[in-house]
Amino acid sequence: MSAAPQHVTAAASRVLLVVADCAVSQAAIRRTVELAGGSAVTVVGVGAEHTSRAEHASATVEPEQLRRSVALAMSVLENAGVVALGHIAVTGSPARTLARVARARGARVVVLDQLGLSAGGGLAAELRRRMYGSGIVVVSANDRGGRWVVP
């Protein structure tokens, strides 16, 4: 076994972990570690783009909360021995953006954190539709346990 440093590029991620809320479920982390099988993981924080003036004030907070959530997920993954890369996407079409990132990173599996999808509505269904026929599997992490909440 070589002691040479492991070089990881963005294209090396077989698994994409989607964080769609300001919390990361333990089940999603466990499922991601299982599926990664020692390869790098890309953690993607997705948020909806706000266009109205009434929502503008919360739009400045959301990217920071997403960044913290992604950083937390990356930290937990790295503590489990998995190399993690981060990506933040605040967009009008989260499913389309996730599909593009999954294809660009060469992902074989996208893990959706069910807890974060409650606010996202049909994100899981739309992402599955967009991934249909691509060879990329979309799985959900069912969690009845705890969450790591980002303050």
N, C-alpha and C positions, 0 to 999 in steps of 0.2 A: 504494500500500500504506500502510495506516495504522500509526502508531506507538503506537496506543492499547493499553493492557494487555489481555491475553487473559484473560477471565473464564471460569473453568471451574467447572461445578457437578458434583455427583456423578452427575446424570442424563445427563451428556454422554459417558460412557464407552462406546465401541463395543466395546472389547476388554477382557476380564477375564483377567489372568494369575494362575494358581493356583500358590502356593508351598506344597507339602505336606511339606517337609522343611527342614532347616537348611542347605540349599544351593540355589543358583539356577543352572541350566544356561545356558551361553552360547547354546545352540540355542533355548531358550525365549525368551530376551531378543531374539535376532535375529528369531524368528518373530513375536513380539509387535510389534516395531517395524515389520516389513513389513505386518502386518495392520492396524495402527493408522491408517496413512495420514494422519498429522498430527493425529488426534483424541486425546483424553485416554484414558489407560489406568487401570483400577483393578487394583491388585495386592492379591490376597487371600491371606492366610496362614491355612491351616486346620490345626487340630490336633484330636485326639480328646480328649474329656472323660474324665478318670480318676475312677472312683467308688470303687475299693477303697482301703483304708488303706495297703496295701503300695505302691501306685502314687502315693499322695498326695504324697510328697516330690518326685517328678519332675514333678508337675502344676504346681508353682510355677516350675519352670525353663522349661517348654515355652512359655508365652506370651511370655517374654522372648526366647527363641530365635526364635520366629515373628516378633516385632516387629523383631528385627535382620535377619532374612532379608528381610522386606518392605521395610525401610528400604534395604537393600543393592540390592534389585531396583529400587526407585524411583530410587535414585541413578544406577544404570547406565542406566536408561531416560531419565532427565533429561539425562544426559551425551550420549545419542544424539539429543536434541532432542524427546523425547516428554514431555508433561505427565503426571505420574503421581500417582494418589491411592491411599492405603493403607487397608486394612481387615484386622482380625484377627478370626478366629472360632475359638473353642475350643468344640466342640459334640459332642453325642452322634451327630449325623447330618451329617457333612460334605457329602454330596451334596445333601441337602435345603437346607442353608444356602447352598451355592454356587448352586443353582438360584434361590433367593429373591433373592440378591444380584445375580445376572445379570439377572433380570427387573427388579428395582428400579432398576438402573443403566442399563437400556436397551441391554444388550450384544447384539451380533450374533454375537460369537465368544468362546468360552472356550478359552484356551490352557492345557493341562495340561503341567506339567513332568514328563516321564516318570521322571526320576531320583528325584523326590520321591514318586512313587506306588508305589515298591516296598514301602514300609511300609504304604501305604494299601489294598493289596489290590485290591478291585473298585471303587474310587472312579470310575475312568473309565467303566466299564460302567454303574454306577448313575447317574452324572451324565448320560450319554447317554440312558438310559431316561427320566429325569426331564425332559430337555429335548426329547424327541421331540414333534414337532408344534408346537413353540413358535417355530420359525424361527431358533433360536439354534444355531449349529454348535459342536460340541466337537472341537477338534483337539489332537493331541499333538505335542510338539516332540521329535524324535528327536535324541539327542546322543551322539556317539561321542567328543566332545572333553572339554574341561575344565569345571570347576564353580567357582563362587565359594563357598567354604565360610565360614560364619559361625562363629567360634570360640565 
